[in-house]
Amino acid sequence: MTDIDTPDLADALANDQDGTFRAQLTEYLGTWRDKLNQARSAGLAPGDYEAANRLAHSIDQAEKLIRFFTTLKVLATGGDKQND
């Protein structure tokens, strides 16, 4: 797996010609979503459950930003959109 810990995420996405970095980011976020869902299913204290919900919402927003960035890249380059 490529290291997704990069100081310039926008630059890494912009230079992601084959979509590998984007796929790895999406997989990483999905892994955390699965962990959150497992924790919520197992039961959490009300405060922890609310924090888990906020984190899940943040993951959703991060995925939306990644898709939006990809769309902008396609528009800017006139290329084909990469599949999810």
PDB file of N, CA, C and O in Angstrom:
ATOM      1  N   MET A   1       0.832  -1.182   0.000  1.00  0.00           N
ATOM      2  CA  MET A   1       0.000   0.000   0.000  1.00  0.00           C
ATOM      3  C   MET A   1       0.875   1.242   0.000  1.00  0.00           C
ATOM      4  O   MET A   1       1.859   1.313   0.735  1.00  0.00           O
ATOM      5  N   THR A   2       0.524   2.204  -0.809  1.00  0.00           N
ATOM      6  CA  THR A   2       1.231   3.472  -0.856  1.00  0.00           C
ATOM      7  C   THR A   2       0.942   4.256   0.412  1.00  0.00           C
ATOM      8  O   THR A   2      -0.162   4.179   0.952  1.00  0.00           O
ATOM      9  N   ASP A   3       1.902   4.995   0.881  1.00  0.00           N
ATOM     10  CA  ASP A   3       1.746   5.809   2.073  1.00  0.00           C
ATOM     11  C   ASP A   3       0.797   6.969   1.767  1.00  0.00           C
ATOM     12  O   ASP A   3       1.083   7.796   0.901  1.00  0.00           O
ATOM     13  N   ILE A   4      -0.335   7.029   2.479  1.00  0.00           N
ATOM     14  CA  ILE A   4      -1.283   8.113   2.248  1.00  0.00           C
ATOM     15  C   ILE A   4      -1.006   9.305   3.157  1.00  0.00           C
ATOM     16  O   ILE A   4      -1.670  10.335   3.045  1.00  0.00           O
ATOM     17  N   ASP A   5      -0.040   9.177   4.048  1.00  0.00           N
ATOM     18  CA  ASP A   5       0.329  10.268   4.939  1.00  0.00           C
ATOM     19  C   ASP A   5       1.241  11.221   4.180  1.00  0.00           C
ATOM     20  O   ASP A   5       2.454  11.021   4.109  1.00  0.00           O
ATOM     21  N   THR A   6       0.641  12.253   3.617  1.00  0.00           N
ATOM     22  CA  THR A   6       1.381  13.195   2.790  1.00  0.00           C
ATOM     23  C   THR A   6       1.118  14.610   3.278  1.00  0.00           C
ATOM     24  O   THR A   6      -0.003  14.923   3.679  1.00  0.00           O
ATOM     25  N   PRO A   7       2.119  15.464   3.251  1.00  0.00           N
ATOM     26  CA  PRO A   7       1.907  16.840   3.721  1.00  0.00           C
ATOM     27  C   PRO A   7       1.018  17.666   2.783  1.00  0.00           C
ATOM     28  O   PRO A   7       0.461  18.678   3.208  1.00  0.00           O
ATOM     29  N   ASP A   8       0.878  17.261   1.534  1.00  0.00           N
ATOM     30  CA  ASP A   8       0.066  18.023   0.586  1.00  0.00           C
ATOM     31  C   ASP A   8      -0.891  17.084  -0.135  1.00  0.00           C
ATOM     32  O   ASP A   8      -0.591  16.562  -1.209  1.00  0.00           O
ATOM     33  N   LEU A   9      -2.038  16.886   0.479  1.00  0.00           N
ATOM     34  CA  LEU A   9      -3.026  15.965  -0.057  1.00  0.00           C
ATOM     35  C   LEU A   9      -3.514  16.405  -1.434  1.00  0.00           C
ATOM     36  O   LEU A   9      -3.663  15.577  -2.333  1.00  0.00           O
ATOM     37  N   ALA A  10      -3.764  17.701  -1.605  1.00  0.00           N
ATOM     38  CA  ALA A  10      -4.248  18.197  -2.897  1.00  0.00           C
ATOM     39  C   ALA A  10      -3.236  17.907  -4.002  1.00  0.00           C
ATOM     40  O   ALA A  10      -3.614  17.507  -5.104  1.00  0.00           O
ATOM     41  N   ASP A  11      -1.968  18.105  -3.713  1.00  0.00           N
ATOM     42  CA  ASP A  11      -0.925  17.839  -4.701  1.00  0.00           C
ATOM     43  C   ASP A  11      -0.853  16.351  -5.030  1.00  0.00           C
ATOM     44  O   ASP A  11      -0.707  15.969  -6.191  1.00  0.00           O
ATOM     45  N   ALA A  12      -0.955  15.520  -4.002  1.00  0.00           N
ATOM     46  CA  ALA A  12      -0.912  14.075  -4.230  1.00  0.00           C
ATOM     47  C   ALA A  12      -2.087  13.627  -5.094  1.00  0.00           C
ATOM     48  O   ALA A  12      -1.921  12.789  -5.980  1.00  0.00           O
ATOM     49  N   LEU A  13      -3.270  14.178  -4.843  1.00  0.00           N
ATOM     50  CA  LEU A  13      -4.435  13.835  -5.668  1.00  0.00           C
ATOM     51  C   LEU A  13      -4.288  14.373  -7.087  1.00  0.00           C
ATOM     52  O   LEU A  13      -4.664  13.706  -8.051  1.00  0.00           O
ATOM     53  N   ALA A  14      -3.745  15.565  -7.210  1.00  0.00           N
ATOM     54  CA  ALA A  14      -3.562  16.159  -8.540  1.00  0.00           C
ATOM     55  C   ALA A  14      -2.589  15.347  -9.378  1.00  0.00           C
ATOM     56  O   ALA A  14      -2.735  15.279 -10.598  1.00  0.00           O
ATOM     57  N   ASN A  15      -1.602  14.735  -8.746  1.00  0.00           N
ATOM     58  CA  ASN A  15      -0.592  13.959  -9.464  1.00  0.00           C
ATOM     59  C   ASN A  15      -0.925  12.471  -9.541  1.00  0.00           C
ATOM     60  O   ASN A  15      -0.103  11.671  -9.987  1.00  0.00           O
ATOM     61  N   ASP A  16      -2.107  12.109  -9.116  1.00  0.00           N
ATOM     62  CA  ASP A  16      -2.545  10.716  -9.098  1.00  0.00           C
ATOM     63  C   ASP A  16      -3.108  10.351 -10.470  1.00  0.00           C
ATOM     64  O   ASP A  16      -4.322  10.349 -10.673  1.00  0.00           O
ATOM     65  N   GLN A  17      -2.231  10.050 -11.385  1.00  0.00           N
ATOM     66  CA  GLN A  17      -2.636   9.814 -12.772  1.00  0.00           C
ATOM     67  C   GLN A  17      -3.510   8.581 -12.964  1.00  0.00           C
ATOM     68  O   GLN A  17      -4.425   8.596 -13.786  1.00  0.00           O
ATOM     69  N   ASP A  18      -3.242   7.522 -12.222  1.00  0.00           N
ATOM     70  CA  ASP A  18      -3.983   6.280 -12.433  1.00  0.00           C
ATOM     71  C   ASP A  18      -5.077   6.023 -11.389  1.00  0.00           C
ATOM     72  O   ASP A  18      -5.754   4.997 -11.451  1.00  0.00           O
ATOM     73  N   GLY A  19      -5.254   6.933 -10.442  1.00  0.00           N
ATOM     74  CA  GLY A  19      -6.300   6.788  -9.437  1.00  0.00           C
ATOM     75  C   GLY A  19      -5.941   5.908  -8.259  1.00  0.00           C
ATOM     76  O   GLY A  19      -6.783   5.648  -7.399  1.00  0.00           O
ATOM     77  N   THR A  20      -4.706   5.448  -8.208  1.00  0.00           N
ATOM     78  CA  THR A  20      -4.277   4.555  -7.129  1.00  0.00           C
ATOM     79  C   THR A  20      -4.333   5.246  -5.773  1.00  0.00           C
ATOM     80  O   THR A  20      -4.842   4.686  -4.802  1.00  0.00           O
ATOM     81  N   PHE A  21      -3.810   6.458  -5.712  1.00  0.00           N
ATOM     82  CA  PHE A  21      -3.790   7.183  -4.439  1.00  0.00           C
ATOM     83  C   PHE A  21      -5.213   7.444  -3.951  1.00  0.00           C
ATOM     84  O   PHE A  21      -5.513   7.275  -2.769  1.00  0.00           O
ATOM     85  N   ARG A  22      -6.074   7.849  -4.856  1.00  0.00           N
ATOM     86  CA  ARG A  22      -7.475   8.113  -4.510  1.00  0.00           C
ATOM     87  C   ARG A  22      -8.135   6.844  -3.996  1.00  0.00           C
ATOM     88  O   ARG A  22      -8.863   6.891  -3.004  1.00  0.00           O
ATOM     89  N   ALA A  23      -7.902   5.727  -4.638  1.00  0.00           N
ATOM     90  CA  ALA A  23      -8.484   4.452  -4.199  1.00  0.00           C
ATOM     91  C   ALA A  23      -7.983   4.075  -2.811  1.00  0.00           C
ATOM     92  O   ALA A  23      -8.750   3.574  -1.989  1.00  0.00           O
ATOM     93  N   GLN A  24      -6.718   4.308  -2.550  1.00  0.00           N
ATOM     94  CA  GLN A  24      -6.154   3.977  -1.246  1.00  0.00           C
ATOM     95  C   GLN A  24      -6.715   4.887  -0.155  1.00  0.00           C
ATOM     96  O   GLN A  24      -6.969   4.437   0.963  1.00  0.00           O
ATOM     97  N   LEU A  25      -6.905   6.144  -0.475  1.00  0.00           N
ATOM     98  CA  LEU A  25      -7.527   7.062   0.482  1.00  0.00           C
ATOM     99  C   LEU A  25      -8.952   6.615   0.796  1.00  0.00           C
ATOM    100  O   LEU A  25      -9.356   6.588   1.959  1.00  0.00           O
ATOM    101  N   THR A  26      -9.699   6.270  -0.225  1.00  0.00           N
ATOM    102  CA  THR A  26     -11.075   5.836  -0.049  1.00  0.00           C
ATOM    103  C   THR A  26     -11.130   4.550   0.768  1.00  0.00           C
ATOM    104  O   THR A  26     -11.993   4.396   1.632  1.00  0.00           O
ATOM    105  N   GLU A  27     -10.212   3.632   0.498  1.00  0.00           N
ATOM    106  CA  GLU A  27     -10.149   2.386   1.273  1.00  0.00           C
ATOM    107  C   GLU A  27      -9.830   2.674   2.736  1.00  0.00           C
ATOM    108  O   GLU A  27     -10.436   2.085   3.632  1.00  0.00           O
ATOM    109  N   TYR A  28      -8.890   3.568   2.980  1.00  0.00           N
ATOM    110  CA  TYR A  28      -8.511   3.945   4.345  1.00  0.00           C
ATOM    111  C   TYR A  28      -9.716   4.521   5.096  1.00  0.00           C
ATOM    112  O   TYR A  28      -9.976   4.150   6.241  1.00  0.00           O
ATOM    113  N   LEU A  29     -10.439   5.420   4.450  1.00  0.00           N
ATOM    114  CA  LEU A  29     -11.616   6.006   5.080  1.00  0.00           C
ATOM    115  C   LEU A  29     -12.691   4.947   5.324  1.00  0.00           C
ATOM    116  O   LEU A  29     -13.368   4.973   6.351  1.00  0.00           O
ATOM    117  N   GLY A  30     -12.844   4.034   4.397  1.00  0.00           N
ATOM    118  CA  GLY A  30     -13.814   2.955   4.559  1.00  0.00           C
ATOM    119  C   GLY A  30     -13.481   2.046   5.726  1.00  0.00           C
ATOM    120  O   GLY A  30     -14.374   1.575   6.430  1.00  0.00           O
ATOM    121  N   THR A  31     -12.199   1.800   5.932  1.00  0.00           N
ATOM    122  CA  THR A  31     -11.762   0.986   7.064  1.00  0.00           C
ATOM    123  C   THR A  31     -12.166   1.644   8.380  1.00  0.00           C
ATOM    124  O   THR A  31     -12.646   0.980   9.298  1.00  0.00           O
ATOM    125  N   TRP A  32     -11.964   2.956   8.458  1.00  0.00           N
ATOM    126  CA  TRP A  32     -12.345   3.674   9.679  1.00  0.00           C
ATOM    127  C   TRP A  32     -13.857   3.714   9.845  1.00  0.00           C
ATOM    128  O   TRP A  32     -14.357   3.653  10.968  1.00  0.00           O
ATOM    129  N   ARG A  33     -14.593   3.817   8.741  1.00  0.00           N
ATOM    130  CA  ARG A  33     -16.055   3.789   8.828  1.00  0.00           C
ATOM    131  C   ARG A  33     -16.507   2.432   9.394  1.00  0.00           C
ATOM    132  O   ARG A  33     -17.392   2.377  10.247  1.00  0.00           O
ATOM    133  N   ASP A  34     -15.898   1.345   8.916  1.00  0.00           N
ATOM    134  CA  ASP A  34     -16.236   0.010   9.412  1.00  0.00           C
ATOM    135  C   ASP A  34     -15.941  -0.114  10.906  1.00  0.00           C
ATOM    136  O   ASP A  34     -16.744  -0.675  11.651  1.00  0.00           O
ATOM    137  N   LYS A  35     -14.798   0.404  11.344  1.00  0.00           N
ATOM    138  CA  LYS A  35     -14.447   0.358  12.771  1.00  0.00           C
ATOM    139  C   LYS A  35     -15.457   1.139  13.608  1.00  0.00           C
ATOM    140  O   LYS A  35     -15.854   0.699  14.686  1.00  0.00           O
ATOM    141  N   LEU A  36     -15.865   2.292  13.107  1.00  0.00           N
ATOM    142  CA  LEU A  36     -16.856   3.088  13.830  1.00  0.00           C
ATOM    143  C   LEU A  36     -18.190   2.352  13.918  1.00  0.00           C
ATOM    144  O   LEU A  36     -18.825   2.328  14.972  1.00  0.00           O
ATOM    145  N   ASN A  37     -18.604   1.759  12.818  1.00  0.00           N
ATOM    146  CA  ASN A  37     -19.865   1.023  12.815  1.00  0.00           C
ATOM    147  C   ASN A  37     -19.826  -0.152  13.788  1.00  0.00           C
ATOM    148  O   ASN A  37     -20.812  -0.431  14.470  1.00  0.00           O
ATOM    149  N   GLN A  38     -18.696  -0.834  13.850  1.00  0.00           N
ATOM    150  CA  GLN A  38     -18.550  -1.952  14.792  1.00  0.00           C
ATOM    151  C   GLN A  38     -18.641  -1.456  16.233  1.00  0.00           C
ATOM    152  O   GLN A  38     -19.301  -2.067  17.074  1.00  0.00           O
ATOM    153  N   ALA A  39     -17.972  -0.343  16.502  1.00  0.00           N
ATOM    154  CA  ALA A  39     -17.996   0.212  17.862  1.00  0.00           C
ATOM    155  C   ALA A  39     -19.406   0.653  18.245  1.00  0.00           C
ATOM    156  O   ALA A  39     -19.850   0.418  19.369  1.00  0.00           O
ATOM    157  N   ARG A  40     -20.101   1.284  17.321  1.00  0.00           N
ATOM    158  CA  ARG A  40     -21.470   1.722  17.616  1.00  0.00           C
ATOM    159  C   ARG A  40     -22.394   0.525  17.814  1.00  0.00           C
ATOM    160  O   ARG A  40     -23.280   0.563  18.668  1.00  0.00           O
ATOM    161  N   SER A  41     -22.197  -0.530  17.036  1.00  0.00           N
ATOM    162  CA  SER A  41     -23.025  -1.735  17.170  1.00  0.00           C
ATOM    163  C   SER A  41     -22.772  -2.443  18.499  1.00  0.00           C
ATOM    164  O   SER A  41     -23.690  -2.999  19.102  1.00  0.00           O
ATOM    165  N   ALA A  42     -21.524  -2.417  18.946  1.00  0.00           N
ATOM    166  CA  ALA A  42     -21.170  -3.070  20.203  1.00  0.00           C
ATOM    167  C   ALA A  42     -21.705  -2.300  21.396  1.00  0.00           C
ATOM    168  O   ALA A  42     -21.890  -2.864  22.474  1.00  0.00           O
ATOM    169  N   GLY A  43     -21.950  -1.026  21.207  1.00  0.00           N
ATOM    170  CA  GLY A  43     -22.478  -0.195  22.286  1.00  0.00           C
ATOM    171  C   GLY A  43     -21.433   0.771  22.810  1.00  0.00           C
ATOM    172  O   GLY A  43     -20.304   0.393  23.124  1.00  0.00           O
ATOM    173  N   LEU A  44     -21.832   2.008  22.896  1.00  0.00           N
ATOM    174  CA  LEU A  44     -20.958   3.063  23.397  1.00  0.00           C
ATOM    175  C   LEU A  44     -21.745   3.925  24.380  1.00  0.00           C
ATOM    176  O   LEU A  44     -22.973   3.997  24.332  1.00  0.00           O
ATOM    177  N   ALA A  45     -21.018   4.561  25.252  1.00  0.00           N
ATOM    178  CA  ALA A  45     -21.643   5.543  26.137  1.00  0.00           C
ATOM    179  C   ALA A  45     -22.208   6.670  25.272  1.00  0.00           C
ATOM    180  O   ALA A  45     -21.690   6.920  24.183  1.00  0.00           O
ATOM    181  N   PRO A  46     -23.250   7.349  25.729  1.00  0.00           N
ATOM    182  CA  PRO A  46     -23.874   8.392  24.905  1.00  0.00           C
ATOM    183  C   PRO A  46     -22.889   9.423  24.346  1.00  0.00           C
ATOM    184  O   PRO A  46     -22.984   9.786  23.173  1.00  0.00           O
ATOM    185  N   GLY A  47     -21.966   9.889  25.147  1.00  0.00           N
ATOM    186  CA  GLY A  47     -20.985  10.860  24.671  1.00  0.00           C
ATOM    187  C   GLY A  47     -20.056  10.276  23.616  1.00  0.00           C
ATOM    188  O   GLY A  47     -19.715  10.937  22.634  1.00  0.00           O
ATOM    189  N   ASP A  48     -19.657   9.041  23.831  1.00  0.00           N
ATOM    190  CA  ASP A  48     -18.792   8.368  22.863  1.00  0.00           C
ATOM    191  C   ASP A  48     -19.541   8.082  21.567  1.00  0.00           C
ATOM    192  O   ASP A  48     -18.978   8.168  20.476  1.00  0.00           O
ATOM    193  N   TYR A  49     -20.821   7.739  21.709  1.00  0.00           N
ATOM    194  CA  TYR A  49     -21.635   7.470  20.524  1.00  0.00           C
ATOM    195  C   TYR A  49     -21.769   8.738  19.682  1.00  0.00           C
ATOM    196  O   TYR A  49     -21.682   8.690  18.455  1.00  0.00           O
ATOM    197  N   GLU A  50     -21.978   9.856  20.341  1.00  0.00           N
ATOM    198  CA  GLU A  50     -22.084  11.140  19.627  1.00  0.00           C
ATOM    199  C   GLU A  50     -20.756  11.490  18.951  1.00  0.00           C
ATOM    200  O   GLU A  50     -20.748  11.966  17.816  1.00  0.00           O
ATOM    201  N   ALA A  51     -19.648  11.260  19.632  1.00  0.00           N
ATOM    202  CA  ALA A  51     -18.331  11.515  19.033  1.00  0.00           C
ATOM    203  C   ALA A  51     -18.115  10.608  17.817  1.00  0.00           C
ATOM    204  O   ALA A  51     -17.575  11.049  16.802  1.00  0.00           O
ATOM    205  N   ALA A  52     -18.532   9.355  17.917  1.00  0.00           N
ATOM    206  CA  ALA A  52     -18.403   8.424  16.794  1.00  0.00           C
ATOM    207  C   ALA A  52     -19.261   8.892  15.618  1.00  0.00           C
ATOM    208  O   ALA A  52     -18.845   8.784  14.465  1.00  0.00           O
ATOM    209  N   ASN A  53     -20.442   9.405  15.901  1.00  0.00           N
ATOM    210  CA  ASN A  53     -21.293   9.943  14.836  1.00  0.00           C
ATOM    211  C   ASN A  53     -20.657  11.147  14.157  1.00  0.00           C
ATOM    212  O   ASN A  53     -20.734  11.282  12.936  1.00  0.00           O
ATOM    213  N   ARG A  54     -20.032  12.017  14.931  1.00  0.00           N
ATOM    214  CA  ARG A  54     -19.347  13.179  14.342  1.00  0.00           C
ATOM    215  C   ARG A  54     -18.173  12.730  13.471  1.00  0.00           C
ATOM    216  O   ARG A  54     -17.944  13.284  12.395  1.00  0.00           O
ATOM    217  N   LEU A  55     -17.442  11.738  13.934  1.00  0.00           N
ATOM    218  CA  LEU A  55     -16.323  11.221  13.149  1.00  0.00           C
ATOM    219  C   LEU A  55     -16.825  10.564  11.864  1.00  0.00           C
ATOM    220  O   LEU A  55     -16.221  10.738  10.805  1.00  0.00           O
ATOM    221  N   ALA A  56     -17.919   9.814  11.944  1.00  0.00           N
ATOM    222  CA  ALA A  56     -18.493   9.192  10.753  1.00  0.00           C
ATOM    223  C   ALA A  56     -18.933  10.267   9.752  1.00  0.00           C
ATOM    224  O   ALA A  56     -18.746  10.110   8.546  1.00  0.00           O
ATOM    225  N   HIS A  57     -19.509  11.344  10.252  1.00  0.00           N
ATOM    226  CA  HIS A  57     -19.904  12.446   9.377  1.00  0.00           C
ATOM    227  C   HIS A  57     -18.664  13.077   8.716  1.00  0.00           C
ATOM    228  O   HIS A  57     -18.700  13.432   7.538  1.00  0.00           O
ATOM    229  N   SER A  58     -17.600  13.208   9.462  1.00  0.00           N
ATOM    230  CA  SER A  58     -16.356  13.758   8.906  1.00  0.00           C
ATOM    231  C   SER A  58     -15.796  12.863   7.809  1.00  0.00           C
ATOM    232  O   SER A  58     -15.291  13.357   6.801  1.00  0.00           O
ATOM    233  N   ILE A  59     -15.881  11.563   7.999  1.00  0.00           N
ATOM    234  CA  ILE A  59     -15.427  10.621   6.977  1.00  0.00           C
ATOM    235  C   ILE A  59     -16.274  10.777   5.717  1.00  0.00           C
ATOM    236  O   ILE A  59     -15.747  10.784   4.605  1.00  0.00           O
ATOM    237  N   ASP A  60     -17.586  10.902   5.898  1.00  0.00           N
ATOM    238  CA  ASP A  60     -18.480  11.120   4.745  1.00  0.00           C
ATOM    239  C   ASP A  60     -18.077  12.382   3.983  1.00  0.00           C
ATOM    240  O   ASP A  60     -18.019  12.383   2.753  1.00  0.00           O
ATOM    241  N   GLN A  61     -17.802  13.443   4.719  1.00  0.00           N
ATOM    242  CA  GLN A  61     -17.431  14.702   4.082  1.00  0.00           C
ATOM    243  C   GLN A  61     -16.082  14.593   3.367  1.00  0.00           C
ATOM    244  O   GLN A  61     -15.900  15.162   2.291  1.00  0.00           O
ATOM    245  N   ALA A  62     -15.147  13.869   3.962  1.00  0.00           N
ATOM    246  CA  ALA A  62     -13.848  13.673   3.320  1.00  0.00           C
ATOM    247  C   ALA A  62     -14.009  12.923   1.997  1.00  0.00           C
ATOM    248  O   ALA A  62     -13.373  13.271   1.003  1.00  0.00           O
ATOM    249  N   GLU A  63     -14.855  11.902   1.986  1.00  0.00           N
ATOM    250  CA  GLU A  63     -15.091  11.161   0.744  1.00  0.00           C
ATOM    251  C   GLU A  63     -15.744  12.047  -0.308  1.00  0.00           C
ATOM    252  O   GLU A  63     -15.417  11.948  -1.491  1.00  0.00           O
ATOM    253  N   LYS A  64     -16.655  12.903   0.107  1.00  0.00           N
ATOM    254  CA  LYS A  64     -17.287  13.832  -0.833  1.00  0.00           C
ATOM    255  C   LYS A  64     -16.257  14.799  -1.417  1.00  0.00           C
ATOM    256  O   LYS A  64     -16.292  15.104  -2.609  1.00  0.00           O
ATOM    257  N   LEU A  65     -15.351  15.273  -0.581  1.00  0.00           N
ATOM    258  CA  LEU A  65     -14.306  16.183  -1.070  1.00  0.00           C
ATOM    259  C   LEU A  65     -13.380  15.487  -2.062  1.00  0.00           C
ATOM    260  O   LEU A  65     -12.964  16.088  -3.053  1.00  0.00           O
ATOM    261  N   ILE A  66     -13.060  14.237  -1.801  1.00  0.00           N
ATOM    262  CA  ILE A  66     -12.209  13.486  -2.729  1.00  0.00           C
ATOM    263  C   ILE A  66     -12.910  13.330  -4.074  1.00  0.00           C
ATOM    264  O   ILE A  66     -12.293  13.524  -5.121  1.00  0.00           O
ATOM    265  N   ARG A  67     -14.204  12.980  -4.053  1.00  0.00           N
ATOM    266  CA  ARG A  67     -14.965  12.861  -5.302  1.00  0.00           C
ATOM    267  C   ARG A  67     -15.067  14.206  -6.016  1.00  0.00           C
ATOM    268  O   ARG A  67     -14.947  14.269  -7.240  1.00  0.00           O
ATOM    269  N   PHE A  68     -15.286  15.275  -5.264  1.00  0.00           N
ATOM    270  CA  PHE A  68     -15.376  16.608  -5.846  1.00  0.00           C
ATOM    271  C   PHE A  68     -14.048  16.999  -6.496  1.00  0.00           C
ATOM    272  O   PHE A  68     -14.030  17.530  -7.607  1.00  0.00           O
ATOM    273  N   PHE A  69     -12.946  16.739  -5.808  1.00  0.00           N
ATOM    274  CA  PHE A  69     -11.630  17.062  -6.349  1.00  0.00           C
ATOM    275  C   PHE A  69     -11.389  16.303  -7.643  1.00  0.00           C
ATOM    276  O   PHE A  69     -10.840  16.855  -8.597  1.00  0.00           O
ATOM    277  N   THR A  70     -11.799  15.032  -7.680  1.00  0.00           N
ATOM    278  CA  THR A  70     -11.640  14.228  -8.885  1.00  0.00           C
ATOM    279  C   THR A  70     -12.450  14.815 -10.025  1.00  0.00           C
ATOM    280  O   THR A  70     -11.977  14.874 -11.160  1.00  0.00           O
ATOM    281  N   THR A  71     -13.666  15.250  -9.732  1.00  0.00           N
ATOM    282  CA  THR A  71     -14.513  15.869 -10.755  1.00  0.00           C
ATOM    283  C   THR A  71     -13.863  17.148 -11.283  1.00  0.00           C
ATOM    284  O   THR A  71     -13.857  17.387 -12.491  1.00  0.00           O
ATOM    285  N   LEU A  72     -13.318  17.966 -10.389  1.00  0.00           N
ATOM    286  CA  LEU A  72     -12.636  19.187 -10.823  1.00  0.00           C
ATOM    287  C   LEU A  72     -11.441  18.869 -11.714  1.00  0.00           C
ATOM    288  O   LEU A  72     -11.199  19.544 -12.714  1.00  0.00           O
ATOM    289  N   LYS A  73     -10.698  17.829 -11.336  1.00  0.00           N
ATOM    290  CA  LYS A  73      -9.534  17.429 -12.128  1.00  0.00           C
ATOM    291  C   LYS A  73      -9.968  17.007 -13.527  1.00  0.00           C
ATOM    292  O   LYS A  73      -9.316  17.353 -14.512  1.00  0.00           O
ATOM    293  N   VAL A  74     -11.061  16.265 -13.617  1.00  0.00           N
ATOM    294  CA  VAL A  74     -11.573  15.820 -14.912  1.00  0.00           C
ATOM    295  C   VAL A  74     -11.990  17.030 -15.739  1.00  0.00           C
ATOM    296  O   VAL A  74     -11.679  17.109 -16.927  1.00  0.00           O
ATOM    297  N   LEU A  75     -12.684  17.960 -15.120  1.00  0.00           N
ATOM    298  CA  LEU A  75     -13.113  19.150 -15.834  1.00  0.00           C
ATOM    299  C   LEU A  75     -11.920  19.978 -16.324  1.00  0.00           C
ATOM    300  O   LEU A  75     -11.935  20.511 -17.433  1.00  0.00           O
ATOM    301  N   ALA A  76     -10.899  20.076 -15.489  1.00  0.00           N
ATOM    302  CA  ALA A  76      -9.719  20.876 -15.835  1.00  0.00           C
ATOM    303  C   ALA A  76      -8.892  20.241 -16.934  1.00  0.00           C
ATOM    304  O   ALA A  76      -8.299  20.942 -17.753  1.00  0.00           O
ATOM    305  N   THR A  77      -8.850  18.922 -16.958  1.00  0.00           N
ATOM    306  CA  THR A  77      -7.995  18.235 -17.928  1.00  0.00           C
ATOM    307  C   THR A  77      -8.764  17.706 -19.130  1.00  0.00           C
ATOM    308  O   THR A  77      -8.175  17.352 -20.151  1.00  0.00           O
ATOM    309  N   GLY A  78     -10.082  17.656 -18.999  1.00  0.00           N
ATOM    310  CA  GLY A  78     -10.890  17.090 -20.082  1.00  0.00           C
ATOM    311  C   GLY A  78     -10.756  15.589 -20.165  1.00  0.00           C
ATOM    312  O   GLY A  78     -11.118  14.985 -21.174  1.00  0.00           O
ATOM    313  N   GLY A  79     -10.225  14.966 -19.087  1.00  0.00           N
ATOM    314  CA  GLY A  79     -10.013  13.521 -19.079  1.00  0.00           C
ATOM    315  C   GLY A  79     -11.257  12.776 -18.664  1.00  0.00           C
ATOM    316  O   GLY A  79     -12.320  13.360 -18.454  1.00  0.00           O
ATOM    317  N   ASP A  80     -11.101  11.476 -18.550  1.00  0.00           N
ATOM    318  CA  ASP A  80     -12.190  10.615 -18.129  1.00  0.00           C
ATOM    319  C   ASP A  80     -12.202  10.530 -16.613  1.00  0.00           C
ATOM    320  O   ASP A  80     -11.151  10.481 -15.973  1.00  0.00           O
ATOM    321  N   LYS A  81     -13.403  10.515 -16.044  1.00  0.00           N
ATOM    322  CA  LYS A  81     -13.536  10.350 -14.603  1.00  0.00           C
ATOM    323  C   LYS A  81     -13.142   8.944 -14.225  1.00  0.00           C
ATOM    324  O   LYS A  81     -13.515   7.985 -14.901  1.00  0.00           O
ATOM    325  N   GLN A  82     -12.377   8.813 -13.128  1.00  0.00           N
ATOM    326  CA  GLN A  82     -11.958   7.508 -12.674  1.00  0.00           C
ATOM    327  C   GLN A  82     -13.084   6.884 -11.880  1.00  0.00           C
ATOM    328  O   GLN A  82     -13.801   7.577 -11.157  1.00  0.00           O
ATOM    329  N   ASN A  83     -13.243   5.580 -12.011  1.00  0.00           N
ATOM    330  CA  ASN A  83     -14.304   4.860 -11.321  1.00  0.00           C
ATOM    331  C   ASN A  83     -13.998   4.739  -9.844  1.00  0.00           C
ATOM    332  O   ASN A  83     -12.841   4.758  -9.424  1.00  0.00           O
ATOM    333  N   ASP A  84     -15.072   4.613  -9.057  1.00  0.00           N
ATOM    334  CA  ASP A  84     -14.911   4.415  -7.610  1.00  0.00           C
ATOM    335  C   ASP A  84     -14.509   2.998  -7.308  1.00  0.00           C
ATOM    336  O   ASP A  84     -14.326   2.643  -6.144  1.00  0.00           O
TER     337      ASP A  84
END
